[in-house]
Amino acid sequence: MNAVLLDFSLVVLLLLISAFFSAAETSITAASRAKIHKLKMEGNWRAKLVSKMRKNKEKLIGGILFGNNVVNIAASAITTSLFLKLFGDDGVMIATAVVTVLVVIFGEVMPKTYALTFPEKVALNVAPLLAPIIKLFSPITKMVQFIVSRLFRILRISDKNTDVISGADALRGAIELELQEGGVIKNDRDMLGSILDLSETEVGEIMIHRKHMDLLNANLPTDEMIEFVLSTLHTRIPVYRDSPDNIIGILHAKELLKHLRHGEKKSLTAADILKMLKKPWFIPENTKLRDQLNAFMKARNHLAIVVDEYGSVMGLVTLEDILEEIVGQIDDEHDSKTAVARKEPDGSYLIEGSTTLRDLKRELEWKLPDDNATTLAGLVIHEAQTIPDVGQSFDFHGYQFQILKKQRNQITLLRARKI
């Protein structure tokens, strides 16, 4: 009777150890890297231990699986021996059924379910006990890994993961998942996603095109120059001479107003205004937004002129333009609030041709490809392979686009709807 009780106690103990290994495997692999890292930065020594073990996943998983299998096999052997004593030859079948049920329920499903529910909590609790066990099994797991690696090589199977997801893509996936589960709202999703996009988006995609720039002609009479500066809504104005491609400086309206405040308008000359110019900052159109944002902050500058590979002026980009890519449109008291798209009663949208595809994605969540075009008009022309006429309609990427207005070769207004 004592032997039976001892065997039963050993089986229970082995099942508890099996549950420990199962919970440890699930919790450490499922625990949030961000939460563990945060705790690590706060000085939590258990979090440091978890982070250290996760760096060598092969060693971690190998040690856990080895320990778990040894424990399960031992539990099976002792249970079989116990049932043979109790039921004779029939004990083998009974032991197999009983061990299977016990291991599945108490050694696998229950501990893993609990670990999935509280992954960080379980990982932090099991780490101190698991670390010395992994170290103890280290020589065995190394030998097993060597054998597996050799077998893969013989079978010509690569054991290297070539399909690596970048950290940014992993974050995007986590943000989308949080949105679906109600953890974040759409505006927050857009802002977080836009921050990740800064390193991939070029200034040429968000710049103010040269035809929309307010440029001051350096050859104008003094009164006309002053009138132009006072009439514009911008504080920083590019100044050109002879040709818009020849930007000679940036005039800050505040510098001019200082002189006008002191009654110097009569004595002020065009030459005096040109002396106020700041050196223009030229950047290539393929500059990434993240790089330009850092450059703006480092140089304490707010405006840069965008040029192409030939040095021709393409447009300009400001610090506000980049910030708007993150937080959305920033309107002040002088701006007229305009919607990206105006919805019609029939469910279609009236959209200006100059509207960027990024804005459509943000506001309407339309997934239109932006590899070959920046604006909606550019996309239509690219897909149509021609400059369409007013009244023409095109279907592509799941949407229908009808040309409503055109100025020369430029599409200015479209009607769009989902097909």
Buried (B, 14 or more C-beta within 10 A) or exposed (E): EEEEEEBEEBBEBBBEBBBBBBBBBBBBBBBEEEBBEEBBEEEBEBBBBBBEBBEBEBBBBBBBBBBBEBBBEBBBBBBBBBBBEEEEEEBEEBBBEBBEEBBEEBBBEBBBEBBEEBBBEBBBBBBEEBBEBBEEBBEBBEEBBEEEEEEEEEEEEEEEEEEEEEEBEEBBEBBEEBBEEEEBEEEEBBBBBBBBBBEEBBBBBBBBBBEEBBBBEBEBEBEEBBEBBEEBEBBBBBBBEEEBEEBBBBBBBEBBBEBEEEEEEEEBEBEEBBEBBBEBBEBBBEBBBBBBBEBBEEEEBBBBBBBEEEEEBBBBBBBEBBBBBBEBEEEEEEEEEEEBBEEEEEEBBBBBBBBBBBBBBBBBEBEBEBEEBBBBBBBBBEBBEEBBEEEEEBEBEEBBBBBBEBEEEEBBBBBBEEE
